Amino acid sequence: MKFRSVKLGDWFGLQKGISYTSANLVASSDTGLLTINAFHLGGGFKVGSEKPFSQDLHPDFVLNDGDVLFAMTEQDSGLLASPLLVDNNLSDFETLTFSLDVARLVPKSDSFDARFVYNVMRIPAFRKRAAYGDTGSTVQRLPYEALAEFEIPMPDKRVQRAISDFIELIDAKIQLNVQLSKTLEAIAQATFKSWFMDFEPVIAKARGEQPEGIDEQTANLFPSAFEESGLGLVPTGWEWVKVDNLLARCQVKALPKSTELQNVGATLVLEQGGSMVAGFVNQEATVSADSKAPRFIFGDHTCRMRISTLSFCVFPNTIVLESKLVDTYWAFQATKGLQKFESYRRHWMELAQKSVLVPSVSLTKAFGSVVMPLYAKTDALLLENRYLAELRDSLLPRLISGELEIPEELLGE
């Protein structure tokens, strides 16, 4: 069944976001600003990309759940006309607003499900035609008039809702996997803190008690007393080691930022900003990694860090690291967050001069064996999300075009 086409502007208005200066970007705020950086290429919300924002905000510029936004400037290749569906549950901010390089879709009637428009614009053929027209010529900014004149299919609203509900199930599973990954990472971090920052097993042994939640073989690797060091009391035998002596910097060739990223592809691409997962490319990895020999990255400008059990590529200013002396999982946890972002400059040399308290190599390996399944599962979920996104992206064009019909019993009222 072929659906009729209508002009977007006949059914929706397009609202420009707010202008601001650097003075409006603050260290902490209840309001988060969504800019062009909040969009995934091709569509979607980059969780954690919001900027703390301070300005008297008119209610007309407050975003609501279900609002659809469009990227109106071409910051990266393929970004123009990418859509974003607002979900306040994904943000830590109480209120969200949007910047001038972003447009909000404002319904003129209830005949269109805004989620349906969001899903239409996730299809590359529609997005590229909206952004570049029939000529294919590149533009840096999408005129509001051009987007209003753009034609999209308009099935019956029951069909719109059914398509959106089905795609939303896949998106929800993807988001559930993201949340599970965060939980697994939190467990690994909590274990590190208990063992190597709060020294709970050492304290227990000093009291003549058996450390809780640790098998006997691992417990035997912990000392049972403390000794003085230049930085205070530390477990006996543990030493302060400079990061530069602990980590080895892997020399790899970075991908150009203009690389054509995809939601699916053969090789993971990591970057120093946002969620640190830039996307995928269909080329060989430049960094080899697996669960027994992971590698991790440090954002030279952002100080963000991520470990990977999957082989990957990186964007510029993303430093790839492994451990020289101890287990790499342990080294990742020991150095994560050690260097704080202070300004947009290079931070690696500062991190390299800091020191961490290092236990025996055997104990770091014991820790690595505990958290390895957690990180392996995290990356397995990342791959599952890649396949789910591939399924979603292959079904969407067929559903939107009417090639795949929704059974009548699933259409509802």
Secondary structure by P-SEA (a helix, b strand, c coil): cbbbbbbccccbbbbbbbbbccccccccccbbbbccccccccbbbcccccccccccccccccccccbbbbbccccccccccbbbbbbccccccccccccccbbbbbbccccccaaaaaaaaacaaaaaaaaccccccccccccaaaaaabbbbbccaaaaaaaaaaaaaaaaaaaaaaaaaaaaaaaaaaaaaaccccaaaaaaaaaccccccccaaaaaaccccccccccccccccbbbbbccccbbbbbbbbccccccccccccbbbbccccccccccccccccccccccbbbbbbcccccbbbbbcccccccccbbbbbbccccaaaaaaaaccccccccccccaaaaaabbbbbccaaaaaaaaaaaaaaaaaaaaaaaaaaaaaaaaaaaaaaaaacccccccccccc
